[in-house]
Amino acid sequence: MSFNTRDTTGSNKDQAAEAIEYLRQGRSAQAFLMLSSLKTERGPAAQFALGLCYLHAGGMDEAIRCFEQALQAAKTIPGGNPWMEENSETCLILTKRQIEDKVFLAPMDAAFFDLFPNSAGQNVLMALIYVYREKGMVEQARRLIAGLSGPAFEEYKRSTDI
């Protein structure tokens, strides 16, 4: 009887969720191995997580490619749940704090994309802006910054040094 009974034939969705959890734990190498070995198309959460792996490794070009793909995939997700009020004053304050703390550079579950497609898309956009700025790609960053909308991003837009 073997002690290694782990089933490695799980779905891409399960494997991506596991990889995202590894990334949250700081196990970027293991997350990268799992995400890069997915056999079929990655969902936006997995694509974003793969971009974070590349970002942690200093692979800015690969991170940009992954974030751009995650952003395109996020745009195809329908509108989320209407019972959630993302524009309340408390939510606005918390969103501003998340921007200050660069929470947009943290992995997101597939469920986050489903529940909050607008917020997930904004996080991917912010991560892409961050990488563009780090690479000195000022015009690309400016173009994306102009695409940020809503009161939570007004202060960020004013404080941006590009």
Buried (B, 14 or more C-beta within 10 A) or exposed (E): EEEEEEEEEEEBBEBBBBBBBBBEEEBBEBBBEBBEEBEEEBBBBBBBBBBBBBBBEEBBEBBBBBBBBBBEBBEEBEEBEEEEEBEEEEBBEEBBEBBEEEBBBBBBBBEBBBBBBBBBBBBBBBBBBBBBBBBEBEEBBBEBBEEBEEEBBEEBEEEBEE
